[in-house]
């Protein structure tokens, strides 16, 4: 499965252990040793009951309510 990070939503900023740039769907970090790591957002699973863009992931049941 191929995914895209989307458009950048920040400039380069400091994070623990290096620097990063945040995108719509994740971020890319650069460590001091020059290695890049891509951290895509994980999409909610169909069983989770969450909707795309949910501010509170992990709620289950109908309409995002815990049964």
Secondary structure, DSSP 4 states (H G I P E B T S, - for coil): ------SB-S--EEETTEEEEEETTEEEEEETTS-EEEEEPPPPPGGG---TT-SSTT--SGGG---
